Amino acid sequence: MTSPVAADYAARLEIDYPDRELDRTSTFFRIFFAIPIAIVLGLISGGSSYWLATSSILFAPTALMIVFRQKYPRWWFDFNLELTRFSTRVGSYIALLSDEYPSTTDEQYVHLEIDYPDATTLNRWAPLYKWFLAIPHYLVLFVLGIAAFLAVIVAWFIILFTGRYPEGIFEFVVGVSRWGLRVTAYAFLLVTDEYPPFSLD
């Protein structure tokens, strides 16, 4: 059950469960199939990580705009949003959550929303220390990320034998991605001053 805090948070992620038999060939060779789209993502995002795909490009300029002007340019936000959606589709494909190849433009099975902030209501000094306040989340996400990686390996074997992604593992992997998205929205995309909940929901 989704907690009310998580459901109302400024960044939300839902991924459609593939309630069908998945392509075993695509699953077996997924790491190789993903290389071209991963290269595209890396070139766009400057080689930063999945959860921080936009931060290396626009974090500092956005932080400075909020601190000195209390503005968040809409086109910067739109770029962050679309790149975050794209990186999440690529990450979901690599995590075997679907066998549908990631689109650079279409929503597909990944439904990701981030609220555009009214910069005048944001604490103008918060961008200077939000990344530090999020340290407890980094530690938890490090452990959860390892667990999710191992879960994906287990799912890989199960899909090869049954053609199905175990729903419990699917929900766990999506939950870790959802948690990471909320932390990124708070600490690096700077769209909210509300501290992220410690929740997979």
N, C-alpha and C positions, 0 to 999 in steps of 0.2 A: 504493500500500500504506500502510495506516495505521500510524504509528509507535507503539511500545508506550507511550511517555510520553503522547502525545496521547490514545490510547485509554483510558488509565487516569486521565486528568485529571478533576477534580471537575465540570467542565461539558462536556457532549457534545452534538453536533448532527448529525443525519442528516436529509436531505430526499430523499423518494422521487423518482427521475427519472421524468418523464412519458413513458413509452415508448409514445406514441400521438400522433395528430395533435391539436394544440392548436387552440382556437377562435380563428380569425384576427380575427373581429370584436372579441372581448374583448381580444385582444392589441393591436389597432390603437387602441382607445379606453381602454387600461388606466389611463392617468393620470387620466382622468375617472371611470372606474368605481371607482377606489380612493379618491376624495375622501371619500365618507361614512364609510368604515371608518377612514380616516386621521384624520378629525375626532374620531371616538370615541376612538381611541388617544391623540390629543393631549390630549383632555379628561381622560382617566384618568391619563396620565403627566405632566401639567403642562407639556406642550409640549416635553419633552426629546427628544433625538435617539434614533434607532433602537437603537443599541447601549447607550445610557445611559437607556433608558426608565424605569427604576425609581430610578436613583441620585438624582435631584433630590428625590425624596420621602422615601426611607428610608435613604440613605447616612449622613447625619449622625447620626440617632438610633441606627442599628445600630452605627456606629463608637463612639459614646459608651457604649453598652451593653457592647460588648466590652472597651473600655478600662477602664471603672470597675466593671463587674459580671461580666465574662467570661460573658455570656449572649447568646444570639441567639434572641429569641422566635420560636417555631415559626410563629405566624401571620404574622409579618413575612416570614419566609422563604417561606411558602406564597404570600403575595401577590406577592413578588418573582418567584417561579418562574412563577406563572400569567401575570403581566404580561409577563415576558420571553418566554414561549411565544407569547402573543398578538401582541406586537410583532414577533416573528420570523415569524409567519404573515403579518402585514401586509407586512413587508419582503420576504418571499419572493414574495408576490403582485405587488407593485410591480416586483420584479426579473424578472417573467415566469416564475418557476420552476414555476408551475402556473396554470391558468385557473380553478381552484376558488376561489370567493370565500371570504375568511378568516372562520372561525368565531370567535366570542368565547369559546367553551368547548371545542369538540371538537379533538382532536389533528390530525386530517386527515392531510396528507402530511408534516408537520413533526414530527420526533421529537427533542425537546429534554429533556435530563435534567441536573439540577444536584443534587449531593449535599448533604444537610443536614449542616452542620458540628457537631461537638462543640466548642462555644465554649471549653471548658476546655483544649483542646489547641491552640488558636490563640494566637499571640503577641499578647498584649493590646495592645502598643504599635504593632504593624504597621499598623493602620488609619490611623495618623497619617502614614505615609510610603509606603504601597503605591502610591498614585496617582502619586507622584514616581518611584518605581522603574520604573513602567510607561511612562515617557516614550519609551524606544526603540521600544516597541510602537506608541505613538501615531504616531510618525514613519513607521514601516513601513506601518501601516494607512492613513495618509493617502494614501500612494502607491498602495497596493493598492486603496483605495476608488475612486480616480480610474480605475484600470485596470478595476475591476469595473464601474463606471458605463459606460465606453466599451464593455466587453464586452456589457453588457445592450443597448446601442443596436445593436450588431452582431447580437445574437440577435434583437432585435425585427424587423429587416429579414429575417433568415433565416426566422423563423417565418411572417412574412407571405407569403413566397414558397413555402415548403416545408411549413409546418405543424408543423415539428419544431424542438425546442430542441437545438442542437448539444451533444453530451454533454461535450466538452472544456470548452466555455464554462460549461456548467452546473456541472461539478465545480469549476471555478475560483471561480465566484461563491459557491457553497456553502462552499468552503474559506475565503474571505475572511470570510464570516459566522461560520464556526466559530472562526476566529482571534479575531475581535472579541468573540465570546461568552466565550471563555476569559479575555481581558483584562478584560472587564467583571466576570466572576465573581471574579477576583483583586483588582482595584483598587477596585471599587465595590460589588459585592454582598458582598464580604468573606467568601466561603465557604471560602477556602483560603489557606494561606501558601505554597503551591507556586508558584514563578514560572512563568508561562505559556510553553510552548514556542514557538519561532519556526517555526511549521509550519502549512500549510494542511490537513494530514490530521487 
